[in-house]
Amino acid sequence: MRRLFFLISSLLLFFTKPIFPAFEGESDFVSPPISFVSAFIPSNYVQSKQLLFSTSGSRLYSMQECNDLHTNLLVFFPFAAFGADISFLGSELYSETQLAISILKGTSPLFGLKLKLMRLGIKGYYNRFYASDDFFFLSQTEYFSFLSTYANALPYGYKFKEEKPISTFSSLLRIYPSNWTSFNIKILFSELTGTGFELGSSVKLTSIFSFGGGFSLATKAISSTAILSLSKFDLSYNISIHPELGLTHKLGLVFSKSKKLGTE
């Protein structure tokens, strides 16, 4: 039986003004924040799973004030899938925490809704709280995978217009020439940053090891991801090199349980 790979690792880009919370980035439904363009994920990965638990950690650009932690749980039932996750970005002086629950319906296509509660904290100042609901769409076949998210579509909790979080739209297309490699194209748009493109490719080298790389046309950042699959566990390591900000290293762990044969 072919080993299905999954990974955690990647650099989230949070497109915000200084007073905005940083959660205007991509919204994660079927996966934790991963390197979408530099990792190999089989085309039938989501349909094959019954349970996914993942956790990851990194220090963005090697800066102490930018610790990034994320934990996610997603459970699939015959009628729907339900998920919960918590993420943290920052340090003692400045931090952003997010709690979220999500519900997904269907197989392919798969539709999802994510409800988020976000806290922005600055030492010596009062905390600010925001809420939002994001939308998700996933379509997968043997030869391609199309993922689309609309993040922070309906934000609540801001008092002034300039505090309103900026919505983002992202799409990822994976093309599978074979069952061991993929070519990946990601497009991300927000009102603040405009349109950005990322290109990547990934390959499954052996039954327990996969590797890939990616490039951002907007930031000129280069990333690579390696995944080691051991039984039900996937260990991942990602490194991203930004031409001005420097390095980001990210470690991830995924525990997954596949559906029994003959079940949907």
PyMOL commands that set and color helices and strands:
alter all, ss='L'
color gray80, all
select helices_A, chain A and resi 45-48+60-62+161-163
alter helices_A, ss='H'
color red, helices_A
select strands_A, chain A and resi 49-59+67-76+81-90+94-106+110-122+128-140+144-151+168-178+181-190+194-204+209-216+222-230+233-242+246-258
alter strands_A, ss='S'
color yellow, strands_A
deselect
rebuild
show_as cartoon
